[in-house]
Amino acid sequence: MHQINQRLNKALAHRTDLDMLRSLKAPKKGIDFYSNDYLGLTHNNEFHTLLLEAINTDPSLLVGATGSRLISGNSACTMQTEAFIAAKHKAAAALLFPSGFMANLALFSSVPKRGDTLLMDEFIHRSVRDGARLSAAQGYRFRHNDLNHLEQLLKKSKGTTFIAIESLYSMEGDFADLETIVALAERYQSALIVDEAHAFGVFGYGLVAHKDLQERVFATVITYGKAMGLHGSAILGSHSLISYLVNFAAAFIYTTALNDFHAVSLRKGYEFLAHYPELAQTLQQRILEFRTSGIPLLSAANSPIQTLLVPSSTAARALQMELEKQQLLTFAVVSPTVKAGTERLRICLHAFNTQAELDQLTYALRNYLTT
Ligand SMILES: Cc1ncc(COP(=O)(O)O)c(C=O)c1O
């Protein structure tokens, strides 16, 4: 035991030496330029009231599900919500998970098999990479958004080929060229899997639905912990895919089901988003305003995630702290989350950020860039 702790401490000390130690901190007070709450639903009183009404009508929604979905934990409410979600996205079927991480783990660990090939964008989320590590399929990374590289790998791939991308990349704030990748996947008879964690709610029900590509994409992962202000996720796809996951995905089978309040709140969340399309429009307005600042940003012009390259982890952290002193909450993304040499400041924009807040951030960033 003692020896194990020594080993753990050595690894932590190494991280400290590299100025890479992570630690949990109490929530900060300030202007939110770092959360994924793009539309502000977590502090929307009307949304709170909708959720409270559901609980008041039936407080038993709040208690646990008593078991996994294949034993005692399934409910009519969850199944109805899955059918509701599938219909909203014009997908054949949907399966709920407690988080996006679990959904990707379930999908990538169970569907690609030995003899198959899995081609992942190099910046794909960690949950996809961890799922892939649990699969016996051969995994390769293609250079970020480099479709020539993807095609080279497609030409060499063996067995059934899967391609994993995000529609809007979480650390870059840029988009995948969905239509071209869909066409490429079709040309090479590959199964395309799209993670829509950051696009859902910001661009309608996500870019796959927005571009009407549901029938040409093998699976879509939607997460509810970001623009919807809740938590959990859904995998969308064919009835065969959903039934396969129910049978073979360990991360789905061997865990206690979510409670009914989760299912009900998701339905309320969809209704709320449909009722207030102006939230996403306001967000686009804020993004446009921020982009006119002339700050050299790496990300796509209409992305709620905007990134500024910073020379090192130390510089990125120093900038984050300097902004924090001015009540501006941003996030320094440092290695190992991103490659060394590509450290950056990540700025998340929200529908609720005011013009004065944007001006304050722009002013502070200009100061940083000119000193
Ligand atoms: C692209 C992407 N996929 C999946 C996830 C995991 O989703 P969740 O936070 O619901 O576990 C995230 C979360 O950061 C993400 O950015």
The ligand as a Gaussian input file, in Angstrom:
#p B3LYP/6-31G(d) Opt

LIG

0 1
 C      -16.865000      16.126000     -28.051000
 C      -17.288000      15.567000     -26.740000
 N      -17.782000      14.333000     -26.695000
 C      -18.177000      13.783000     -25.537000
 C      -18.074000      14.475000     -24.361000
 C      -18.494000      13.820000     -23.083000
 O      -19.769000      14.248000     -22.764000
 P      -20.223000      14.296000     -21.232000
 O      -19.652000      15.529000     -20.650000
 O      -21.703000      14.287000     -21.300000
 O      -19.677000      13.067000     -20.588000
 C      -17.572000      15.778000     -24.358000
 C      -17.458000      16.531000     -23.083000
 O      -16.630000      17.346000     -22.867000
 C      -17.151000      16.339000     -25.573000
 O      -16.647000      17.571000     -25.627000

